Amino acid sequence: MTTEMGQDIFQVDAFTNKPFAGNPAAVCVLPRSRDDGWMQNIAKEMNLSETAFLLRQDDGSYNLRWFTPATEVPLCGHATLASAHVLWEQGYLQPEETARFHTLSGLLTAKRIGEWIELDFPMQVPAASEIPADLMKALGTKPKYVGETHRNYLVELDSEEIVSNLQPDFSLLKTLPVQGVIVTSQGTNSEYDFVSRYFAPNVGIDEDPVTGSAHCCLAPYWRDRLGKDNFLAYQASARGGVIKVSCQGDRVLLGGQAVLVLRGELVDG
């Protein structure tokens, strides 16, 4: 909880069951509203892909905002997972309570299911797109498919090995008119239905270790190609992360685990 000296801040590894894997996020449960500049400075200081800020409302729900070191973003899966983990583990919510978050992407919820946390997120169905020449050049390979949501390109590649070994040109990716690029393939040599990676240099993240929000787009894409609604997915970054994915109407359920690795105090909190 917040101390008299300052503001507690937590670092959680999300979409993993062991420390130093998955995607690290900072989580700050605020005792009072803070201005955007303060939150952006904290995110820059933490220098993680996302820092989450929560403010409790009278009905027990929380306002939730996410900041990269460079900007605020409208949706983030791993920092929402980390936020829910902190609320339960630090006693802000009881284990049986559903975490409810008011965000730029509407109401999001999280609930505990055994050792897993299930997030309820909006589905983002990609639309087929022309293949931009700079995208193909930046990836150094020819895509099987390119789709687009309002924030990202979705690119299917030929194999899991190509996805894992990809070394994109981040300076060229940064010139594209999107927040980021999701690359994916069907799982070929593992227990996973599909694998992916996510590159977002336009918001200060060359490669995000595990991206829950990307699976809001990946879920309907692979549903249509594999003919099923439930998946076990792997994000093949250096840290790696496992996500349970389920299509439910116009929503996507994202399942993940989380581990608290650090608790500190902001002395100017």
N, C-alpha and C positions, 0 to 999 in steps of 0.2 A: 504494500500500500504506500501511498505518498507519506513522506516523513516531513518533519518540520524543517529539515535542512534543505530539501530539494525534492525533485520529482524522480520517482523510480522509473527505470527503463529496463526492458527485458530483451534478450536476444534468443530467438527460438529457431531451431532447424526444422523446417517443415517438409512434409512428404518424405519422411524417413523415420525409422525407429532407432537410429543410432546417432550419436553426436558426430558433427563434422562431415555430414553428408546432407543430401537434400538441398533445400534453398534457405539460407538464413534471412530472417526478417527481424527488425527491431519493433517493439511494441511499447507504446506509451499510453497508459490509462490516465487521462487528464482529470484533475480535480476541478478545473474551471476551463472555460473556453480560452483558446490562445489564437493569436493572429496567424495568417498564412505565412508571413515572413519568418516568424519564429519556428513554425513547423518545418518549413523548407530548410532553414539553417540546421535544425537538428538532423534532418535526413541527410544533408550534405556532410555533417560531422560524423554520422554513423557510417556513411559511405557503403551501405548495403544496397541491394537492388530495390528494396522497399523498406520504408519505415511507416508503421501504422499508428494512427492517433485515434483514441476512443474517448467519447464523452458520454457519460451515462445520462439518460433521460428519465423523466418522472415515472414512466411506466415500466422501467427496468430494461428497456432496450438501449442501444448505444448508437450514437452517430459515429461513423467510421470513415476516415479519409486515409488515402495512401499517397506517399511521396517517394519518388526516386531521388537520388542526389541532385537531379536537374529540374524536376517538374512534378506536379500532381498528376495522377493518372485516374481514369474513371472506373477501373476494375482491376482487382488483384486477388488471385486465389491463394497463393502461399502465405501472404501477410494476413489474410482473413483467417486461414487455418491457424496461424500462429496466434492471432488475437483471441480466438475462441479457446485455444489451449491455455493461454495466460489467464483468461477470465475464470476458467474452472480450476486450474492448478493453484491460483493465488486467492481463491475464495470469493471472488466477485460474484460468481454464480455457483449454485449447487449443481452437482454432477448430473442430476436428472433434468435440469432446466435447459430449454432451448435458447441459444444465443441469437438475438435478433439485431441486425445491423441496418441502419438507414445510410445509404450511400448514393453516390452519383449514378449508380446503376440500379437504383431502386432498393427494395427490401431484400436482404439476403439473410439466410438463416444457417445455423450450424447446430448439430446435435451429436451427442456421443453414442457410439455403437460399439460397445466393448472397448478395445484399445484403439479404435479408429474414430475419426471425426468425419462426419458427412456434411458437406456444404451443398446448399441449394442455390444454383446460379442460373442466369438467363442463357438460353441457347442462342448461338450466333451461327446461322446457316450461311456458308460461303456461296458466292455466285461465281460461276466460271468466268475467267478473265483472259484477255490476251497475255502472252508472255512478254513482259518488258525486256528489251535487249540488255539493259543494264542489270536487271535481276539475274538473268542467265549468266552474264559475265561475272557478276559479283560472287555467285555460287560456284562457278567453274564447272558446271555440269548442266545437262539438258533435262528439264523437268518432264515428268509424265503428265502433270496437271498443274495448273495455276488457278487458284480461286482468290476471291477478295471479300473481306468484310469491310466495315467502315473504318477499321483501324489497321488491319494486317493483310499481308499476302499469305495464302496457304499454298505450299508447294509440296507435291508428292514426288518422291524420288524412287529409283528403281529397286533399292534394297536397303536393308538395315545397315549393312556395312558402309554404303555410300553416305548415309545419314551420319553415322558415327565418325567417319573419317573426314567429313567436310571441313574445309578451312576457308571460310568466306573472306572476301575483301570487305572489311567493315567500313572503310572510307567510302567505297562505292555504294554499299548498302545504305549509308547515311544520306545519300542523295535521292533515295526513292521517296515518293510522296505518301508514305505510310508510317505508322508507329513502329511496326516490326515485321519480321518474316518468320513464319512457322514452317519448318521443313519436317516431313514425315514419310514413313514407309510402313508397309505391313510388316509385322514381326516375322522373321524368317528363320532365325536360329536361336530362339528363346521361347519362354513361356508366355511372352507378351503378345497381345493381339496387334498392337502397333507401337512404334517408337516415334520420338519427335525430338527436335531441338528448337530453340527460340532465340532469335537475334533482334535486338532493339537498340542500335546505337543512337537513333534519333531521340531517345529519352535517357541517354547516358548509360545504357546497359548493352555492352557488346554481345554478351551471351548470358541469358538468365538461366540459372541452374535447373530450376523446375518451375513451370509456369501453369498454375491452375487455370487461369483465364483462357489460355490457348486451347485448353481441352473443351471449352464451350463451343469452339468451332470444329475441333477435331472429332468430337462425339457424333454430330450429325453426318459429317463427311464419311467416317468409317461405318456408321450405321447403314448408310445407303450402299456402300460397297461390299460389306461383309454380311449384310442381311440379319443383323442382330442388334440388340439394344444395350448389352452389358459387356464391358471390356476391362481387361487389366492392361494398363499402359505403362510405358517406361520413358522417361525423358533422359536421353543419352548424353548429358553433359558430363564434364569431368567429375562432378560430385554425384550426379545421378539421383533419380527419385522415382518412386512408384506411386501410381494414381489408379484408384478404382473409379471407373467412369460408367455412368448409366444415363440413357436418354429417357426422360419422363415427360411426354407431351412437348411443350415448348420450354422445358427446363432441363438442366443437366445436373446430375448429382455427382459430386466429386468426393471421393473418399481418400483420406490420407492420415498419416500419423505424424507426431511432432515431439520434439525433445527440447526442453529448456537447457540452454548451455551457459547463459550469463545473466546476471542481474546487477545493475549498476544504479548510480544516482547522478542525475543532472543537477549540478550544484546551483544553477541559476533557475531551477524549476519553480 
